[in-house]
Amino acid sequence: VDRTIEHMAGKSVAKLVLSEGEGRYLALERQALARVLADRPHGIVALGPNTLMDEENLRLALDKSTVVYLRGDMPTLLVRAMEQVATNAARY
């Protein structure tokens, strides 16, 4: 979904949030989720931890897909987050 947001915005998520604010990101996130679920009805879509906190996103995801929640302990999540930042550092 974030890659779709970046394509729609023409900039990285980090630059989008810094230049246009979190509200703009959340609006694009709703649009991107709807687009991704429509374009990939049988695909796997990775969502950030807060995407489904939005009631509209949650309703859409439950309506159009099977939702699987992956849970991890804090040390594992921290390592994963650090690896992701290191991998994507050039994007920011």
N, C-alpha and C positions, 0 to 999 in steps of 0.2 A: 504494500500500500504506500509506503514512503517513497518508493521509486516512482510510482504513479503521481504522487503529490509533487515530487521534484520535476517531473516532466511537465505537469500542468503549470507549475509556478515558474519554471525556467531557472531554478536555482536550488541549492541544497536545502534540506529541511532546516538546518542550523541557520543559514542565511535568511531563509524565509521568516523564521520566528524572530530573528534579530531585527530585520528590516520592516516587517509588516505586523508582527505580534502573534501571540498564541491564538487569538480569535480567528485570524485569517487561516492559520494552520488547521485549526479544528474544522473550519468550514470546508476547506479543501479535503480534509481527511474523510468527511462524510461523503463528499462527491466521489472521491477516489475509491472508497470502499464499495459504494454502489456500482461503480464502473467495473472494478475488478471482479466482483461477484457475478455481474452480468456477462462479462467477457470470458470468465473461466468457471463455468457452472460445476465442473467436476475437479477443479484444481485445488491445490493447497495454498492457502494464503496466510502468511505470517503477520501477526498483528502485535503492536506494542502493548504494554501492560495497561495503558489507559484507554485504548480505543473502545473497548466494550463498557467502559464506565458511562459513556454517552448513551442515553436510552434509545435514541434513534438508531445508532450504530448497532447496539445490542439486538434490537428488534429486527433490523435488516439481516444481521448475521444469523440469527436463529431461524428466520423465515427462509433464507436462501442458501443455507449451508449447514453442515454439521460442525459444531464448535467443540474443539478439544482444548482443554486447559492443561498446560504443562507447568508443573510446580517444581521448584528447586530450593535447596537450602541456601542461606545467605552467602557462605563462602563460594559455592558453585556459581551462583548468580553474579557475584562480584568478579570472579575470574572471567566468566563469559562476557560481561560488560567491558572489562578491560581489554579483552581480546578484540571485541568489536570496535572499540575506539581506536586501538592500534591499527587494525585493518583498514578502517575508514578515515584515518587522520588526514589523508590528502584531500578528502572531499570537503573538509571544513576549512 
